[in-house]
Each structure stands twice: as C-alpha cells, then as structure tokens.
Amino acid sequence: MTEILREGARKLLGEMIQQEVEDWLAERAHLRDEQGHRQVVRNGYLPEREIVTGLGPITVRQPRVRDRRPGDRAEPFSSKILPPYLRKTKSVEELIPWLYLKGISTGDFSEALKALVGPDCPGLSATTVTRLKGISGKGSFKSGTSIPSTGLLRTY
C-alpha cells in the first residue's frame, strides 16, 4: 500500500513540476533571436534526486530550462514546487523537534525515523538530526515556549 501511495505521489509531483515549467516557458515564448529561434527552451532533465517525505523517499526528475539570452538578460528557472536544495519535506523536518521533546535521544533518531518514514530513508543521520534540532530550537528548549513552525508548546 505504501509503495502505491509513494508511486502516486511521485507521479503527481512530476506532473506538477512539468506544468510549472510549461507555464514558465509559455510566458517567455515571445522571446526570440534574429533568426526567430526561441531564446528560452527546455533542455532535457536535471539529475534525479530523492526527497524524503512522510511516505518515505520519493525520486523526482525535474525538467531543465535553458535561457540563451546573453548574460544579464538571462533568467534562471527556479521551481517554486521543488526548490533547488530541498531534500526533506517540511513534515519530516517538523517531526524532529517533536521526537526530541518526547525524549528520543539523538543517537536513536535514525532508528525512530526509519520506523516512521521507512527503512530506506537517506540523510537521517545523527549529525543531520543535531543540525535540524539546532535550527528548530536555536539551541535551547525553555519551558512554556513554542517550537518554531510547529505551534507545539514546550512544557516540562
């Protein structure tokens, strides 16, 4: 069942990214050189990458866009749906401070996250957990304060 959901999410994400690229290219279809060639075109695909989601890792493939206009007039495409350095969805990143507050030690995070999002989830090492814990809590957890971006209240 999880595999079917993961495959559906991969297809849906791919279609959404494809539509975003097509819309972006359509807005720039009028840009042509002296010979009438389009200046902003599709140019294959970027390398596949994995995004860790609540369903487990999903492999995504994003179309590559090339703007042939000279230097300062060239406009790079950046997906709003799939930002360039996204590796984990927000739901996975928000899970980390919650597990920390529940008393899961940093060394046990990998095992706990594998149980929650699947055994083949890369990038969930103790180092990554420590870094994300530092970002979300800014280093210290004080009783009665909320965890940024989760709305959870720290009470202990």
N, CA, C and O atoms as a GROMACS GRO file, in nm:
protein
  624
    1MET      N    1   0.082  -0.119   0.000
    1MET     CA    2   0.000   0.000   0.000
    1MET      C    3   0.087   0.126   0.000
    1MET      O    4   0.062   0.220  -0.076
    2THR      N    5   0.189   0.127   0.086
    2THR     CA    6   0.278   0.243   0.093
    2THR      C    7   0.347   0.267  -0.041
    2THR      O    8   0.363   0.381  -0.083
    3GLU      N    9   0.387   0.160  -0.107
    3GLU     CA   10   0.454   0.173  -0.236
    3GLU      C   11   0.361   0.234  -0.340
    3GLU      O   12   0.405   0.314  -0.423
    4ILE      N   13   0.235   0.198  -0.337
    4ILE     CA   14   0.137   0.255  -0.431
    4ILE      C   15   0.120   0.405  -0.405
    4ILE      O   16   0.117   0.484  -0.498
    5LEU      N   17   0.110   0.443  -0.277
    5LEU     CA   18   0.099   0.584  -0.240
    5LEU      C   19   0.223   0.662  -0.281
    5LEU      O   20   0.214   0.774  -0.332
    6ARG      N   21   0.340   0.602  -0.258
    6ARG     CA   22   0.466   0.667  -0.294
    6ARG      C   23   0.474   0.690  -0.445
    6ARG      O   24   0.515   0.796  -0.491
    7GLU      N   25   0.434   0.589  -0.522
    7GLU     CA   26   0.436   0.600  -0.669
    7GLU      C   27   0.337   0.706  -0.716
    7GLU      O   28   0.368   0.782  -0.808
    8GLY      N   29   0.220   0.712  -0.654
    8GLY     CA   30   0.122   0.815  -0.689
    8GLY      C   31   0.174   0.955  -0.658
    8GLY      O   32   0.155   1.047  -0.737
    9ALA      N   33   0.240   0.969  -0.543
    9ALA     CA   34   0.297   1.099  -0.505
    9ALA      C   35   0.407   1.139  -0.603
    9ALA      O   36   0.418   1.256  -0.640
   10ARG      N   37   0.490   1.043  -0.644
   10ARG     CA   38   0.598   1.071  -0.740
   10ARG      C   39   0.541   1.119  -0.873
   10ARG      O   40   0.589   1.217  -0.930
   11LYS      N   41   0.438   1.050  -0.922
   11LYS     CA   42   0.375   1.089  -1.049
   11LYS      C   43   0.312   1.227  -1.040
   11LYS      O   44   0.328   1.310  -1.129
   12LEU      N   45   0.239   1.252  -0.932
   12LEU     CA   46   0.172   1.379  -0.915
   12LEU      C   47   0.273   1.494  -0.906
   12LEU      O   48   0.255   1.598  -0.969
   13LEU      N   49   0.379   1.474  -0.829
   13LEU     CA   50   0.483   1.576  -0.817
   13LEU      C   51   0.548   1.601  -0.953
   13LEU      O   52   0.572   1.716  -0.989
   14GLY      N   53   0.576   1.495  -1.028
   14GLY     CA   54   0.635   1.511  -1.160
   14GLY      C   55   0.546   1.589  -1.254
   14GLY      O   56   0.594   1.675  -1.329
   15GLU      N   57   0.416   1.561  -1.251
   15GLU     CA   58   0.321   1.633  -1.336
   15GLU      C   59   0.312   1.780  -1.297
   15GLU      O   60   0.302   1.867  -1.384
   16MET      N   61   0.313   1.808  -1.168
   16MET     CA   62   0.306   1.946  -1.121
   16MET      C   63   0.429   2.025  -1.163
   16MET      O   64   0.418   2.140  -1.207
   17ILE      N   65   0.546   1.965  -1.151
   17ILE     CA   66   0.670   2.032  -1.191
   17ILE      C   67   0.671   2.054  -1.342
   17ILE      O   68   0.710   2.160  -1.389
   18GLN      N   69   0.627   1.953  -1.418
   18GLN     CA   70   0.620   1.964  -1.563
   18GLN      C   71   0.530   2.081  -1.603
   18GLN      O   72   0.564   2.158  -1.692
   19GLN      N   73   0.414   2.093  -1.538
   19GLN     CA   74   0.320   2.201  -1.569
   19GLN      C   75   0.380   2.336  -1.533
   19GLN      O   76   0.363   2.434  -1.606
   20GLU      N   77   0.450   2.342  -1.420
   20GLU     CA   78   0.515   2.467  -1.379
   20GLU      C   79   0.616   2.511  -1.483
   20GLU      O   80   0.622   2.629  -1.517
   21VAL      N   81   0.696   2.418  -1.535
   21VAL     CA   82   0.796   2.451  -1.638
   21VAL      C   83   0.726   2.496  -1.766
   21VAL      O   84   0.766   2.595  -1.827
   22GLU      N   85   0.622   2.423  -1.808
   22GLU     CA   86   0.550   2.460  -1.930
   22GLU      C   87   0.490   2.600  -1.918
   22GLU      O   88   0.496   2.677  -2.014
   23ASP      N   89   0.433   2.633  -1.804
   23ASP     CA   90   0.377   2.767  -1.783
   23ASP      C   91   0.486   2.874  -1.791
   23ASP      O   92   0.466   2.979  -1.852
   24TRP      N   93   0.599   2.846  -1.728
   24TRP     CA   94   0.710   2.941  -1.727
   24TRP      C   95   0.762   2.964  -1.869
   24TRP      O   96   0.791   3.077  -1.908
   25LEU      N   97   0.774   2.856  -1.946
   25LEU     CA   98   0.820   2.868  -2.085
   25LEU      C   99   0.718   2.942  -2.171
   25LEU      O  100   0.755   3.021  -2.257
   26ALA      N  101   0.588   2.917  -2.148
   26ALA     CA  102   0.483   2.984  -2.226
   26ALA      C  103   0.487   3.136  -2.205
   26ALA      O  104   0.461   3.212  -2.298
   27GLU      N  105   0.519   3.179  -2.084
   27GLU     CA  106   0.529   3.322  -2.054
   27GLU      C  107   0.646   3.387  -2.128
   27GLU      O  108   0.648   3.508  -2.146
   28ARG      N  109   0.742   3.306  -2.171
   28ARG     CA  110   0.862   3.359  -2.238
   28ARG      C  111   0.871   3.314  -2.384
   28ARG      O  112   0.975   3.327  -2.448
   29ALA      N  113   0.762   3.261  -2.437
   29ALA     CA  114   0.760   3.210  -2.575
   29ALA      C  115   0.784   3.322  -2.677
   29ALA      O  116   0.830   3.295  -2.788
   30HIS      N  117   0.753   3.444  -2.642
   30HIS     CA  118   0.771   3.557  -2.734
   30HIS      C  119   0.918   3.598  -2.750
   30HIS      O  120   0.951   3.672  -2.843
   31LEU      N  121   1.006   3.550  -2.662
   31LEU     CA  122   1.148   3.587  -2.669
   31LEU      C  123   1.217   3.507  -2.779
   31LEU      O  124   1.233   3.385  -2.768
   32ARG      N  125   1.258   3.577  -2.885
   32ARG     CA  126   1.320   3.511  -3.000
   32ARG      C  127   1.442   3.591  -3.044
   32ARG      O  128   1.451   3.711  -3.020
   33ASP      N  129   1.537   3.520  -3.110
   33ASP     CA  130   1.656   3.588  -3.163
   33ASP      C  131   1.628   3.639  -3.305
   33ASP      O  132   1.515   3.633  -3.352
   34GLU      N  133   1.732   3.689  -3.372
   34GLU     CA  134   1.718   3.746  -3.506
   34GLU      C  135   1.669   3.644  -3.609
   34GLU      O  136   1.602   3.680  -3.706
   35GLN      N  137   1.702   3.516  -3.589
   35GLN     CA  138   1.660   3.410  -3.681
   35GLN      C  139   1.522   3.355  -3.646
   35GLN      O  140   1.472   3.267  -3.716
   36GLY      N  141   1.460   3.403  -3.540
   36GLY     CA  142   1.328   3.357  -3.500
   36GLY      C  143   1.329   3.237  -3.406
   36GLY      O  144   1.224   3.180  -3.377
   37HIS      N  145   1.447   3.197  -3.357
   37HIS     CA  146   1.456   3.084  -3.264
   37HIS      C  147   1.420   3.129  -3.122
   37HIS      O  148   1.454   3.240  -3.080
   38ARG      N  149   1.351   3.042  -3.051
   38ARG     CA  150   1.315   3.072  -2.913
   38ARG      C  151   1.441   3.083  -2.828
   38ARG      O  152   1.536   3.006  -2.844
   39GLN      N  153   1.441   3.180  -2.738
   39GLN     CA  154   1.556   3.202  -2.651
   39GLN      C  155   1.549   3.124  -2.520
   39GLN      O  156   1.652   3.095  -2.460
   40VAL      N  157   1.429   3.090  -2.476
   40VAL     CA  158   1.410   3.015  -2.352
   40VAL      C  159   1.346   2.882  -2.391
   40VAL      O  160   1.234   2.878  -2.440
   41VAL      N  161   1.420   2.772  -2.367
   41VAL     CA  162   1.377   2.641  -2.414
   41VAL      C  163   1.398   2.533  -2.307
   41VAL      O  164   1.477   2.551  -2.214
   42ARG      N  165   1.326   2.420  -2.321
   42ARG     CA  166   1.353   2.300  -2.240
   42ARG      C  167   1.484   2.241  -2.288
   42ARG      O  168   1.517   2.248  -2.406
   43ASN      N  169   1.557   2.182  -2.194
   43ASN     CA  170   1.687   2.126  -2.229
   43ASN      C  171   1.711   1.999  -2.149
   43ASN      O  172   1.802   1.993  -2.067
   44GLY      N  173   1.630   1.897  -2.172
   44GLY     CA  174   1.647   1.770  -2.102
   44GLY      C  175   1.598   1.776  -1.959
   44GLY      O  176   1.502   1.845  -1.927
   45TYR      N  177   1.668   1.701  -1.872
   45TYR     CA  178   1.630   1.692  -1.732
   45TYR      C  179   1.751   1.712  -1.642
   45TYR      O  180   1.864   1.680  -1.680
   46LEU      N  181   1.726   1.765  -1.523
   46LEU     CA  182   1.829   1.770  -1.420
   46LEU      C  183   1.847   1.628  -1.367
   46LEU      O  184   1.759   1.544  -1.387
   47PRO      N  185   1.958   1.599  -1.300
   47PRO     CA  186   1.975   1.465  -1.243
   47PRO      C  187   1.864   1.433  -1.143
   47PRO      O  188   1.816   1.522  -1.072
   48GLU      N  189   1.822   1.307  -1.139
   48GLU     CA  190   1.720   1.265  -1.043
   48GLU      C  191   1.772   1.287  -0.902
   48GLU      O  192   1.892   1.280  -0.877
   49ARG      N  193   1.680   1.314  -0.810
   49ARG     CA  194   1.716   1.325  -0.669
   49ARG      C  195   1.604   1.271  -0.583
   49ARG      O  196   1.489   1.264  -0.626
   50GLU      N  197   1.640   1.234  -0.462
   50GLU     CA  198   1.541   1.180  -0.369
   50GLU      C  199   1.498   1.286  -0.270
   50GLU      O  200   1.580   1.362  -0.218
   51ILE      N  201   1.368   1.290  -0.245
   51ILE     CA  202   1.310   1.376  -0.144
   51ILE      C  203   1.252   1.284  -0.037
   51ILE      O  204   1.174   1.195  -0.067
   52VAL      N  205   1.291   1.307   0.089
   52VAL     CA  206   1.239   1.227   0.199
   52VAL      C  207   1.106   1.289   0.242
   52VAL      O  208   1.100   1.406   0.279
   53THR      N  209   1.001   1.209   0.235
   53THR     CA  210   0.866   1.254   0.271
   53THR      C  211   0.812   1.167   0.384
   53THR      O  212   0.878   1.073   0.428
   54GLY      N  213   0.694   1.198   0.428
   54GLY     CA  214   0.628   1.115   0.528
   54GLY      C  215   0.597   0.975   0.478
   54GLY      O  216   0.576   0.884   0.558
   55LEU      N  217   0.596   0.956   0.346
   55LEU     CA  218   0.573   0.824   0.285
   55LEU      C  219   0.703   0.748   0.263
   55LEU      O  220   0.702   0.632   0.222
   56GLY      N  221   0.816   0.814   0.289
   56GLY     CA  222   0.946   0.756   0.258
   56GLY      C  223   1.009   0.833   0.144
   56GLY      O  224   0.956   0.936   0.101
   57PRO      N  225   1.122   0.786   0.094
   57PRO     CA  226   1.190   0.860  -0.013
   57PRO      C  227   1.114   0.850  -0.146
   57PRO      O  228   1.063   0.744  -0.183
   58ILE      N  229   1.110   0.962  -0.217
   58ILE     CA  230   1.047   0.969  -0.349
   58ILE      C  231   1.150   1.026  -0.445
   58ILE      O  232   1.208   1.132  -0.420
   59THR      N  233   1.174   0.955  -0.556
   59THR     CA  234   1.268   1.002  -0.657
   59THR      C  235   1.195   1.096  -0.752
   59THR      O  236   1.088   1.063  -0.804
   60VAL      N  237   1.252   1.214  -0.773
   60VAL     CA  238   1.190   1.313  -0.862
   60VAL      C  239   1.287   1.352  -0.973
   60VAL      O  240   1.409   1.347  -0.957
   61ARG      N  241   1.228   1.390  -1.085
   61ARG     CA  242   1.304   1.429  -1.203
   61ARG      C  243   1.247   1.562  -1.252
   61ARG      O  244   1.128   1.572  -1.282
   62GLN      N  245   1.331   1.664  -1.258
   62GLN     CA  246   1.286   1.798  -1.294
   62GLN      C  247   1.340   1.837  -1.432
   62GLN      O  248   1.458   1.818  -1.459
   63PRO      N  249   1.252   1.890  -1.519
   63PRO     CA  250   1.300   1.936  -1.649
   63PRO      C  251   1.402   2.049  -1.634
   63PRO      O  252   1.393   2.131  -1.544
   64ARG      N  253   1.498   2.050  -1.724
   64ARG     CA  254   1.599   2.156  -1.726
   64ARG      C  255   1.552   2.262  -1.825
   64ARG      O  256   1.497   2.231  -1.930
   65VAL      N  257   1.574   2.388  -1.791
   65VAL     CA  258   1.537   2.500  -1.876
   65VAL      C  259   1.664   2.579  -1.908
   65VAL      O  260   1.748   2.601  -1.822
   66ARG      N  261   1.675   2.620  -2.034
   66ARG     CA  262   1.793   2.697  -2.076
   66ARG      C  263   1.748   2.830  -2.135
   66ARG      O  264   1.662   2.836  -2.223
   67ASP      N  265   1.807   2.936  -2.084
   67ASP     CA  266   1.782   3.070  -2.137
   67ASP      C  267   1.906   3.110  -2.216
   67ASP      O  268   2.014   3.128  -2.159
   68ARG      N  269   1.892   3.123  -2.347
   68ARG     CA  270   2.005   3.151  -2.436
   68ARG      C  271   2.038   3.299  -2.448
   68ARG      O  272   2.134   3.335  -2.516
   69ARG      N  273   1.963   3.384  -2.383
   69ARG     CA  274   1.991   3.528  -2.393
   69ARG      C  275   2.125   3.558  -2.326
   69ARG      O  276   2.169   3.486  -2.237
   70PRO      N  277   2.190   3.665  -2.371
   70PRO     CA  278   2.321   3.700  -2.314
   70PRO      C  279   2.312   3.740  -2.167
   70PRO      O  280   2.214   3.801  -2.122
   71GLY      N  281   2.416   3.706  -2.094
   71GLY     CA  282   2.443   3.735  -1.953
   71GLY      C  283   2.335   3.795  -1.867
   71GLY      O  284   2.255   3.722  -1.808
   72ASP      N  285   2.331   3.928  -1.857
   72ASP     CA  286   2.242   3.995  -1.761
   72ASP      C  287   2.094   3.985  -1.799
   72ASP      O  288   2.008   4.012  -1.715
   73ARG      N  289   2.062   3.948  -1.921
   73ARG     CA  290   1.922   3.934  -1.963
   73ARG      C  291   1.870   3.792  -1.939
   73ARG      O  292   1.748   3.771  -1.937
   74ALA      N  293   1.960   3.697  -1.922
   74ALA     CA  294   1.920   3.558  -1.898
   74ALA      C  295   1.849   3.547  -1.764
   74ALA      O  296   1.889   3.611  -1.666
   75GLU      N  297   1.746   3.466  -1.759
   75GLU     CA  298   1.663   3.450  -1.640
   75GLU      C  299   1.664   3.303  -1.600
   75GLU      O  300   1.608   3.220  -1.671
   76PRO      N  301   1.727   3.268  -1.488
   76PRO     CA  302   1.729   3.126  -1.448
   76PRO      C  303   1.592   3.081  -1.398
   76PRO      O  304   1.521   3.157  -1.332
   77PHE      N  305   1.556   2.957  -1.431
   77PHE     CA  306   1.431   2.900  -1.381
   77PHE      C  307   1.456   2.837  -1.245
   77PHE      O  308   1.554   2.764  -1.227
   78SER      N  309   1.369   2.866  -1.149
   78SER     CA  310   1.376   2.804  -1.018
   78SER      C  311   1.235   2.762  -0.979
   78SER      O  312   1.146   2.846  -0.966
   79SER      N  313   1.216   2.634  -0.961
   79SER     CA  314   1.085   2.580  -0.928
   79SER      C  315   1.039   2.626  -0.791
   79SER      O  316   1.115   2.624  -0.694
   80LYS      N  317   0.914   2.668  -0.784
   80LYS     CA  318   0.853   2.703  -0.655
   80LYS      C  319   0.805   2.577  -0.584
   80LYS      O  320   0.796   2.572  -0.462
   81ILE      N  321   0.774   2.474  -0.662
   81ILE     CA  322   0.725   2.348  -0.607
   81ILE      C  323   0.841   2.266  -0.550
   81ILE      O  324   0.828   2.206  -0.444
   82LEU      N  325   0.952   2.264  -0.622
   82LEU     CA  326   1.068   2.183  -0.584
   82LEU      C  327   1.193   2.272  -0.581
   82LEU      O  328   1.268   2.274  -0.678
   83PRO      N  329   1.214   2.344  -0.470
   83PRO     CA  330   1.332   2.431  -0.461
   83PRO      C  331   1.461   2.352  -0.484
   83PRO      O  332   1.466   2.232  -0.456
   84PRO      N  333   1.567   2.419  -0.533
   84PRO     CA  334   1.690   2.350  -0.573
   84PRO      C  335   1.754   2.260  -0.467
   84PRO      O  336   1.807   2.155  -0.502
   85TYR      N  337   1.750   2.297  -0.340
   85TYR     CA  338   1.821   2.219  -0.239
   85TYR      C  339   1.729   2.143  -0.145
   85TYR      O  340   1.773   2.097  -0.039
   86LEU      N  341   1.603   2.129  -0.181
   86LEU     CA  342   1.509   2.056  -0.097
   86LEU      C  343   1.544   1.908  -0.096
   86LEU      O  344   1.554   1.846  -0.202
   87ARG      N  345   1.564   1.852   0.021
   87ARG     CA  346   1.592   1.709   0.036
   87ARG      C  347   1.493   1.638   0.128
   87ARG      O  348   1.476   1.517   0.121
   88LYS      N  349   1.429   1.716   0.216
   88LYS     CA  350   1.331   1.662   0.310
   88LYS      C  351   1.209   1.753   0.308
   88LYS      O  352   1.222   1.875   0.304
   89THR      N  353   1.091   1.693   0.313
   89THR     CA  354   0.970   1.775   0.319
   89THR      C  355   0.957   1.837   0.457
   89THR      O  356   1.019   1.791   0.553
   90LYS      N  357   0.878   1.941   0.465
   90LYS     CA  358   0.858   2.013   0.591
   90LYS      C  359   0.807   1.920   0.701
   90LYS      O  360   0.845   1.935   0.817
   91SER      N  361   0.721   1.825   0.665
   91SER     CA  362   0.664   1.736   0.766
   91SER      C  363   0.772   1.653   0.835
   91SER      O  364   0.763   1.627   0.955
   92VAL      N  365   0.876   1.611   0.761
   92VAL     CA  366   0.985   1.534   0.820
   92VAL      C  367   1.069   1.624   0.910
   92VAL      O  368   1.110   1.583   1.019
   93GLU      N  369   1.097   1.748   0.865
   93GLU     CA  370   1.176   1.840   0.946
   93GLU      C  371   1.104   1.880   1.073
   93GLU      O  372   1.168   1.902   1.176
   94GLU      N  373   0.970   1.891   1.068
   94GLU     CA  374   0.894   1.928   1.187
   94GLU      C  375   0.880   1.812   1.284
   94GLU      O  376   0.851   1.832   1.402
   95LEU      N  377   0.900   1.691   1.236
   95LEU     CA  378   0.891   1.573   1.321
   95LEU      C  379   1.010   1.567   1.419
   95LEU      O  380   0.996   1.515   1.530
   96ILE      N  381   1.123   1.619   1.379
   96ILE     CA  382   1.245   1.608   1.459
   96ILE      C  383   1.234   1.678   1.594
   96ILE      O  384   1.265   1.616   1.696
   97PRO      N  385   1.190   1.806   1.601
   97PRO     CA  386   1.177   1.866   1.734
   97PRO      C  387   1.072   1.796   1.821
   97PRO      O  388   1.087   1.789   1.943
   98TRP      N  389   0.967   1.745   1.757
   98TRP     CA  390   0.864   1.674   1.831
   98TRP      C  391   0.921   1.548   1.895
   98TRP      O  392   0.895   1.522   2.012
   99LEU      N  393   1.000   1.469   1.820
   99LEU     CA  394   1.062   1.349   1.876
   99LEU      C  395   1.160   1.385   1.987
   99LEU      O  396   1.168   1.315   2.088
  100TYR      N  397   1.234   1.495   1.968
  100TYR     CA  398   1.329   1.540   2.069
  100TYR      C  399   1.256   1.571   2.200
  100TYR      O  400   1.301   1.532   2.308
  101LEU      N  401   1.144   1.642   2.190
  101LEU     CA  402   1.068   1.677   2.310
  101LEU      C  403   1.004   1.555   2.377
  101LEU      O  404   0.976   1.557   2.497
  102LYS      N  405   0.982   1.450   2.299
  102LYS     CA  406   0.926   1.327   2.355
  102LYS      C  407   1.033   1.241   2.421
  102LYS      O  408   1.004   1.135   2.475
  103GLY      N  409   1.159   1.288   2.418
  103GLY     CA  410   1.264   1.219   2.490
  103GLY      C  411   1.348   1.122   2.407
  103GLY      O  412   1.427   1.047   2.464
  104ILE      N  413   1.332   1.122   2.275
  104ILE     CA  414   1.415   1.036   2.191
  104ILE      C  415   1.554   1.096   2.186
  104ILE      O  416   1.570   1.213   2.152
  105SER      N  417   1.655   1.018   2.219
  105SER     CA  418   1.792   1.070   2.217
  105SER      C  419   1.840   1.085   2.073
  105SER      O  420   1.790   1.018   1.982
  106THR      N  421   1.938   1.172   2.054
  106THR     CA  422   1.992   1.198   1.921
  106THR      C  423   2.040   1.070   1.855
  106THR      O  424   2.021   1.052   1.735
  107GLY      N  425   2.102   0.982   1.930
  107GLY     CA  426   2.152   0.857   1.875
  107GLY      C  427   2.042   0.762   1.828
  107GLY      O  428   2.066   0.677   1.743
  108ASP      N  429   1.921   0.776   1.885
  108ASP     CA  430   1.809   0.690   1.848
  108ASP      C  431   1.720   0.747   1.738
  108ASP      O  432   1.626   0.682   1.694
  109PHE      N  433   1.750   0.870   1.694
  109PHE     CA  434   1.666   0.934   1.593
  109PHE      C  435   1.660   0.855   1.464
  109PHE      O  436   1.552   0.835   1.408
  110SER      N  437   1.774   0.809   1.416
  110SER     CA  438   1.775   0.736   1.288
  110SER      C  439   1.682   0.616   1.293
  110SER      O  440   1.606   0.592   1.200
  111GLU      N  441   1.690   0.541   1.402
  111GLU     CA  442   1.605   0.422   1.417
  111GLU      C  443   1.457   0.461   1.425
  111GLU      O  444   1.372   0.397   1.363
  112ALA      N  445   1.426   0.566   1.502
  112ALA     CA  446   1.287   0.610   1.515
  112ALA      C  447   1.233   0.661   1.382
  112ALA      O  448   1.119   0.630   1.345
  113LEU      N  449   1.312   0.740   1.309
  113LEU     CA  450   1.267   0.794   1.181
  113LEU      C  451   1.253   0.684   1.076
  113LEU      O  452   1.163   0.691   0.992
  114LYS      N  453   1.340   0.584   1.080
  114LYS     CA  454   1.326   0.471   0.986
  114LYS      C  455   1.194   0.398   1.011
  114LYS      O  456   1.128   0.354   0.917
  115ALA      N  457   1.157   0.386   1.138
  115ALA     CA  458   1.031   0.320   1.170
  115ALA      C  459   0.911   0.403   1.124
  115ALA      O  460   0.808   0.348   1.086
  116LEU      N  461   0.924   0.535   1.126
  116LEU     CA  462   0.813   0.623   1.089
  116LEU      C  463   0.802   0.647   0.939
  116LEU      O  464   0.691   0.648   0.885
  117VAL      N  465   0.915   0.666   0.870
  117VAL     CA  466   0.909   0.702   0.727
  117VAL      C  467   0.970   0.597   0.636
  117VAL      O  468   0.981   0.620   0.515
  118GLY      N  469   1.010   0.484   0.690
  118GLY     CA  470   1.060   0.375   0.606
  118GLY      C  471   1.208   0.351   0.626
  118GLY      O  472   1.283   0.442   0.660
  119PRO      N  473   1.250   0.226   0.603
  119PRO     CA  474   1.389   0.188   0.629
  119PRO      C  475   1.490   0.242   0.529
  119PRO      O  476   1.609   0.249   0.560
  120ASP      N  477   1.445   0.281   0.411
  120ASP     CA  478   1.541   0.325   0.310
  120ASP      C  479   1.540   0.477   0.293
  120ASP      O  480   1.539   0.528   0.181
  121CYS      N  481   1.540   0.550   0.406
  121CYS     CA  482   1.542   0.695   0.403
  121CYS      C  483   1.684   0.746   0.427
  121CYS      O  484   1.735   0.735   0.538
  122PRO      N  485   1.747   0.801   0.324
  122PRO     CA  486   1.881   0.854   0.341
  122PRO      C  487   1.880   0.990   0.408
  122PRO      O  488   1.775   1.056   0.414
  123GLY      N  489   1.992   1.032   0.459
  123GLY     CA  490   2.007   1.167   0.512
  123GLY      C  491   1.947   1.189   0.649
  123GLY      O  492   1.926   1.303   0.688
  124LEU      N  493   1.919   1.083   0.724
  124LEU     CA  494   1.863   1.100   0.857
  124LEU      C  495   1.963   1.053   0.962
  124LEU      O  496   1.927   0.981   1.055
  125SER      N  497   2.087   1.093   0.948
  125SER     CA  498   2.192   1.055   1.041
  125SER      C  499   2.182   1.137   1.169
  125SER      O  500   2.109   1.236   1.174
  126ALA      N  501   2.256   1.096   1.271
  126ALA     CA  502   2.257   1.171   1.397
  126ALA      C  503   2.306   1.314   1.375
  126ALA      O  504   2.258   1.407   1.441
  127THR      N  505   2.401   1.333   1.284
  127THR     CA  506   2.453   1.468   1.255
  127THR      C  507   2.344   1.556   1.197
  127THR      O  508   2.330   1.672   1.237
  128THR      N  509   2.266   1.503   1.104
  128THR     CA  510   2.157   1.579   1.043
  128THR      C  511   2.052   1.614   1.148
  128THR      O  512   2.000   1.726   1.150
  129VAL      N  513   2.020   1.519   1.232
  129VAL     CA  514   1.921   1.541   1.338
  129VAL      C  515   1.969   1.652   1.431
  129VAL      O  516   1.891   1.739   1.468
  130THR      N  517   2.095   1.649   1.471
  130THR     CA  518   2.151   1.751   1.560
  130THR      C  519   2.144   1.888   1.495
  130THR      O  520   2.111   1.987   1.561
  131ARG      N  521   2.176   1.895   1.365
  131ARG     CA  522   2.171   2.023   1.292
  131ARG      C  523   2.028   2.075   1.287
  131ARG      O  524   2.005   2.192   1.315
  132LEU      N  525   1.932   1.991   1.252
  132LEU     CA  526   1.793   2.033   1.244
  132LEU      C  527   1.737   2.069   1.381
  132LEU      O  528   1.657   2.162   1.393
  133LYS      N  529   1.779   1.997   1.483
  133LYS     CA  530   1.736   2.027   1.619
  133LYS      C  531   1.786   2.166   1.658
  133LYS      O  532   1.713   2.243   1.720
  134GLY      N  533   1.909   2.199   1.621
  134GLY     CA  534   1.965   2.330   1.650
  134GLY      C  535   1.893   2.441   1.577
  134GLY      O  536   1.875   2.550   1.632
  135ILE      N  537   1.852   2.416   1.452
  135ILE     CA  538   1.780   2.515   1.373
  135ILE      C  539   1.642   2.540   1.432
  135ILE      O  540   1.599   2.654   1.445
  136SER      N  541   1.573   2.432   1.467
  136SER     CA  542   1.435   2.447   1.513
  136SER      C  543   1.427   2.506   1.652
  136SER      O  544   1.335   2.583   1.681
  137GLY      N  545   1.520   2.474   1.738
  137GLY     CA  546   1.511   2.522   1.876
  137GLY      C  547   1.611   2.630   1.906
  137GLY      O  548   1.611   2.684   2.017
  138LYS      N  549   1.697   2.665   1.813
  138LYS     CA  550   1.802   2.765   1.832
  138LYS      C  551   1.884   2.733   1.956
  138LYS      O  552   1.928   2.823   2.028
  139GLY      N  553   1.905   2.602   1.979
  139GLY     CA  554   2.000   2.561   2.081
  139GLY      C  555   1.944   2.529   2.217
  139GLY      O  556   1.998   2.441   2.284
  140SER      N  557   1.839   2.595   2.263
  140SER     CA  558   1.790   2.564   2.397
  140SER      C  559   1.639   2.553   2.397
  140SER      O  560   1.570   2.626   2.326
  141PHE      N  561   1.590   2.460   2.476
  141PHE     CA  562   1.446   2.442   2.491
  141PHE      C  563   1.407   2.495   2.628
  141PHE      O  564   1.453   2.443   2.730
  142LYS      N  565   1.323   2.598   2.632
  142LYS     CA  566   1.276   2.654   2.758
  142LYS      C  567   1.130   2.620   2.777
  142LYS      O  568   1.051   2.625   2.683
  143SER      N  569   1.094   2.587   2.898
  143SER     CA  570   0.956   2.552   2.928
  143SER      C  571   0.863   2.669   2.899
  143SER      O  572   0.893   2.784   2.932
  144GLY      N  573   0.747   2.637   2.837
  144GLY     CA  574   0.647   2.739   2.812
  144GLY      C  575   0.667   2.816   2.683
  144GLY      O  576   0.590   2.909   2.656
  145THR      N  577   0.766   2.782   2.602
  145THR     CA  578   0.785   2.850   2.474
  145THR      C  579   0.744   2.756   2.362
  145THR      O  580   0.742   2.634   2.380
  146SER      N  581   0.711   2.813   2.248
  146SER     CA  582   0.665   2.729   2.137
  146SER      C  583   0.780   2.693   2.045
  146SER      O  584   0.879   2.765   2.035
  147ILE      N  585   0.764   2.581   1.976
  147ILE     CA  586   0.863   2.536   1.878
  147ILE      C  587   0.832   2.606   1.747
  147ILE      O  588   0.720   2.596   1.698
  148PRO      N  589   0.929   2.678   1.689
  148PRO     CA  590   0.903   2.748   1.564
  148PRO      C  591   0.846   2.654   1.457
  148PRO      O  592   0.891   2.540   1.445
  149SER      N  593   0.751   2.701   1.382
  149SER     CA  594   0.687   2.635   1.266
  149SER      C  595   0.602   2.514   1.302
  149SER      O  596   0.545   2.452   1.212
  150THR      N  597   0.591   2.478   1.432
  150THR     CA  598   0.506   2.363   1.465
  150THR      C  599   0.386   2.403   1.549
  150THR      O  600   0.283   2.337   1.544
  151GLY      N  601   0.400   2.512   1.625
  151GLY     CA  602   0.290   2.552   1.712
  151GLY      C  603   0.283   2.471   1.840
  151GLY      O  604   0.194   2.495   1.923
  152LEU      N  605   0.375   2.375   1.860
  152LEU     CA  606   0.375   2.293   1.982
  152LEU      C  607   0.428   2.377   2.098
  152LEU      O  608   0.514   2.462   2.078
  153LEU      N  609   0.378   2.352   2.218
  153LEU     CA  610   0.421   2.424   2.336
  153LEU      C  611   0.512   2.335   2.418
  153LEU      O  612   0.479   2.220   2.448
  154ARG      N  613   0.627   2.390   2.455
  154ARG     CA  614   0.720   2.314   2.540
  154ARG      C  615   0.676   2.330   2.685
  154ARG      O  616   0.672   2.441   2.737
  155THR      N  617   0.644   2.220   2.749
  155THR     CA  618   0.606   2.226   2.892
  155THR      C  619   0.672   2.111   2.965
  155THR      O  620   0.621   1.999   2.962
  156TYR      N  621   0.784   2.138   3.029
  156TYR     CA  622   0.850   2.037   3.112
  156TYR      C  623   0.939   2.103   3.211
  156TYR      O  624   1.004   2.035   3.290
   0.00000   0.00000   0.00000
